[in-house]
């Protein structure tokens, strides 16, 4: 995947969201390594997905493997 190919970014973002949903025990850093993006970018993708209603139930969190998601109450 080309790093700055704007046409492919939406597909990558959807894949990041799907992968994070399927693997809730992985940290954002680990998800980022799989997709060749930094942890901060994974966080941005997941936050945008939650705002858009696409990442409901996605619990990938920064930090250590198995970390619990932060409650938003």
Residue frames relative to the residue before (quaternion, step in Angstrom):
aa qw qx qy qz dx dy dz
X 1.0000 0.0000 0.0000 0.0000 0.00 0.00 0.00
X 0.4379 -0.6909 0.5139 0.2583 3.56 -0.88 0.97
X 0.5480 -0.6716 0.3908 0.3099 3.56 -0.83 1.01
X 0.8172 0.2325 -0.1099 0.5158 3.61 0.87 -0.88
X 0.3555 0.7348 -0.4995 0.2902 3.58 1.13 0.51
X 0.3132 -0.8025 0.4805 0.1645 3.58 -0.14 1.32
X 0.6222 0.5460 -0.3535 0.4356 3.60 1.09 -0.55
X 0.7162 0.4456 -0.2557 0.4723 3.58 1.10 -0.60
X 0.5085 0.6737 -0.4183 0.3355 3.60 1.17 -0.39
X 0.6589 0.4954 -0.3483 0.4462 3.66 0.81 -0.78
X 0.6369 0.5159 -0.3284 0.4695 3.58 1.05 -0.72
X 0.6377 0.5167 -0.3184 0.4744 3.57 1.01 -0.83
X 0.6561 0.5204 -0.3149 0.4467 3.57 0.91 -0.92
X 0.6420 0.5107 -0.3194 0.4743 3.59 0.98 -0.82
X 0.6547 0.5102 -0.3099 0.4637 3.57 1.00 -0.84
X 0.6178 0.5331 -0.3410 0.4667 3.61 1.03 -0.77
X 0.6619 0.5050 -0.3028 0.4638 3.59 0.90 -0.92
X 0.6635 0.4983 -0.3065 0.4664 3.60 0.88 -0.93
X 0.6697 0.5050 -0.3032 0.4522 3.58 0.90 -0.93
X 0.6554 0.5076 -0.3146 0.4624 3.59 0.94 -0.86
X 0.6284 0.5278 -0.3327 0.4645 3.60 1.07 -0.69
X 0.7120 0.4647 -0.2564 0.4597 3.57 0.94 -0.92
X 0.7753 0.2535 -0.1255 0.5647 3.58 1.20 -0.52
X 0.0288 -0.8641 0.5025 0.0074 3.60 0.59 1.13
X 0.6340 0.5415 -0.3459 0.4302 3.62 1.17 -0.31
X 0.5729 0.5778 -0.3913 0.4299 3.60 1.24 -0.13
X 0.4446 -0.6592 0.5298 0.2952 3.55 -1.13 0.63
X 0.6460 -0.4991 0.3957 0.4208 3.56 -1.27 0.26
X 0.6067 0.5549 -0.3519 0.4474 3.58 1.05 -0.67
X 0.6692 0.4906 -0.2973 0.4724 3.58 0.95 -0.86
X 0.6281 0.5094 -0.3304 0.4867 3.59 1.01 -0.76
X 0.6443 0.5396 -0.3112 0.4437 3.57 0.98 -0.84
X 0.6325 0.5314 -0.3338 0.4539 3.57 1.00 -0.78
X 0.6393 0.5337 -0.3236 0.4492 3.57 1.01 -0.78
X 0.7780 0.3287 -0.1606 0.5107 3.58 0.97 -0.88
X 0.4431 -0.7270 0.4267 0.3050 3.57 1.32 0.21
X 0.5463 0.5301 -0.4441 0.4726 3.56 0.91 1.04
X 0.5549 -0.6187 0.4347 0.3471 3.58 -1.17 0.48
X 0.6831 -0.4871 0.3561 0.4115 3.55 -1.31 0.36
X 0.6316 0.5427 -0.3392 0.4376 3.58 0.98 -0.80
X 0.6549 0.5033 -0.3175 0.4658 3.61 1.00 -0.79
X 0.6078 0.5321 -0.3515 0.4731 3.60 1.04 -0.73
X 0.6419 0.5250 -0.3193 0.4588 3.58 0.95 -0.88
X 0.6578 0.5056 -0.3075 0.4659 3.59 0.94 -0.89
X 0.6490 0.5174 -0.3170 0.4590 3.59 0.94 -0.88
X 0.6886 0.4764 -0.2853 0.4664 3.59 0.87 -0.94
X 0.6442 0.5113 -0.3275 0.4652 3.61 0.98 -0.77
X 0.6479 0.4978 -0.3156 0.4824 3.58 0.97 -0.83
X 0.6413 0.5256 -0.3168 0.4605 3.57 1.01 -0.80
X 0.6442 0.5069 -0.3239 0.4723 3.58 1.01 -0.76
X 0.6450 0.5138 -0.3203 0.4662 3.59 0.99 -0.83
X 0.7210 0.4252 -0.2328 0.4952 3.56 1.03 -0.82
X 0.5110 -0.6698 0.4012 0.3594 3.59 1.31 -0.07
X 0.5297 0.6551 -0.3986 0.3625 3.60 1.22 0.26
X 0.7621 0.3744 -0.1935 0.4915 3.59 1.09 -0.59
X 0.2087 0.7838 -0.5544 0.1866 3.59 1.09 0.58
X 0.8138 0.2326 -0.1875 0.4985 3.54 -0.85 0.95
X 0.5106 0.6229 -0.4374 0.3999 3.59 1.22 0.10
X 0.0812 -0.8538 0.5141 -0.0111 3.56 -0.49 1.19
X 0.3115 0.7339 -0.5524 0.2433 3.62 1.09 0.38
X 0.0898 -0.8203 0.5649 0.0024 3.54 -0.77 1.04
X 0.5490 -0.5707 0.4640 0.3969 3.56 -1.17 0.40
X 0.6981 0.5024 -0.3228 0.3950 3.55 -1.18 0.33
X 0.8226 -0.2999 0.1965 0.4413 3.50 -1.26 -0.48
X 0.6364 -0.5256 0.4221 0.3749 3.50 -1.29 0.57
X 0.8070 0.2549 -0.2019 0.4929 3.54 -0.93 0.91
X 0.3980 0.7172 -0.4847 0.3038 3.59 1.24 0.14
X 0.4399 -0.6988 0.4974 0.2662 3.55 -1.00 0.75
X 0.5240 -0.6295 0.4576 0.3459 3.61 -1.06 0.65
X 0.5120 -0.6291 0.4917 0.3167 3.54 -1.18 0.59
X 0.4419 -0.6931 0.5042 0.2649 3.57 -0.85 0.97
X 0.2550 -0.7865 0.5471 0.1304 3.56 -0.97 0.88
X 0.4107 0.7283 -0.4636 0.2932 3.60 1.14 0.54
